[in-house]
Amino acid sequence: MTMTVAMVMLCMMMVHANVKPQKDFNLQKFAGKWYRVGVAYDSPSFVPFRSKIKASMGTIAPLPNGNANLTMWEATPFGCVSKKYQYERASVPGQFTYFSARHNMVKDITVVETNYTDYAMVLKHKVFNREYTQVALYARTLSVRPEVVQKFKTFALSRGLPRESIVIPPPAENCPPSGSGR
């Protein structure tokens, strides 16, 4: 059993290690408004809440030093909540780190693929008692072409994420509230 757990952990680390960021990633082109229209997460605590997830909206603002600020609006049981994150660029364009106050740790972000005008696939990785991986599909609008959704699902499955962890959530109502950046 212990050997099996060790092998799974090793495989997950190798899966993350072979993910490359978007070739010739351009932060300026990536800036602006994005909707998170798909998410896949390998945390066991995620699956029971998948029906409660709504599409969220965020804006990426590049900074002169190559870092970026992200503001996300998410619908929660307590209303629409705004969160701010500071992404620090890594040595490879398209890779960032940020400090998660919720988990009190640094997480890795990789923009795996984007065409800048329609969609982006982003991989988030962290080690917290074990390795966790999240794949998100972002779009410039709340509607996304079926072939892009299929590409997202195929990528998530290729990262070892279970089919039941892949969610294409419905839009959130009035989040962010009208007039706050939507």
Disulfide bonds with the S-S distance in Angstrom:
Cys80-Cys175 2.10
